Amino acid sequence: MLQITDTAASAFRDILAREDVAGSAIRLAPEPQADGGASITLQAIDQPAPSDAPAQAAGVQVVVAPELAASLEDAILDARPTERGTEFYIRPQEPQAS
């Protein structure tokens, strides 16, 4: 299951708290690019689709579109501040010690 860091969850809460944003949850979905690749888009939504997969986040509802769920299963979504605002990025989960 995709894990969301506290930093990213806090940024999501800030996004959802803005007056110009309608929605109570964040949905991660693929967005095709002109070069044939894809990026991930963040959408504020009111209700997840039945096929959306939940992500592990503190205090905010985050779901993943089914097209991304398998590829993000062992990933962590994090955030960091930049000069242009908050940047979200994906990194692999650390292996569990046995």
Secondary structure in CASP SS format (residue, H / E / C, confidence):
PFRMAT SS
TARGET T0000
AUTHOR 0000-0000-0000
METHOD secondary structure of the structure
MODEL  1
M C 1.00
L C 1.00
Q E 1.00
I E 1.00
T C 1.00
D H 1.00
T H 1.00
A H 1.00
A H 1.00
S H 1.00
A H 1.00
F H 1.00
R H 1.00
D H 1.00
I H 1.00
L H 1.00
A H 1.00
R C 1.00
E C 1.00
D C 1.00
V C 1.00
A C 1.00
G C 1.00
S C 1.00
A E 1.00
I E 1.00
R E 1.00
L E 1.00
A E 1.00
P E 1.00
E E 1.00
P E 1.00
Q C 1.00
A C 1.00
D C 1.00
G C 1.00
G C 1.00
A E 1.00
S E 1.00
I E 1.00
T E 1.00
L E 1.00
Q E 1.00
A E 1.00
I E 1.00
D C 1.00
Q C 1.00
P C 1.00
A C 1.00
P C 1.00
S C 1.00
D C 1.00
A E 1.00
P E 1.00
A C 1.00
Q E 1.00
A C 1.00
A C 1.00
G C 1.00
V C 1.00
Q E 1.00
V E 1.00
V E 1.00
V E 1.00
A C 1.00
P H 1.00
E H 1.00
L H 1.00
A H 1.00
A C 1.00
S C 1.00
L C 1.00
E C 1.00
D C 1.00
A E 1.00
I E 1.00
L E 1.00
D E 1.00
A E 1.00
R E 1.00
P E 1.00
T E 1.00
E C 1.00
R C 1.00
G E 1.00
T E 1.00
E E 1.00
F E 1.00
Y E 1.00
I E 1.00
R E 1.00
P E 1.00
Q C 1.00
E C 1.00
P C 1.00
Q C 1.00
A C 1.00
S C 1.00
END
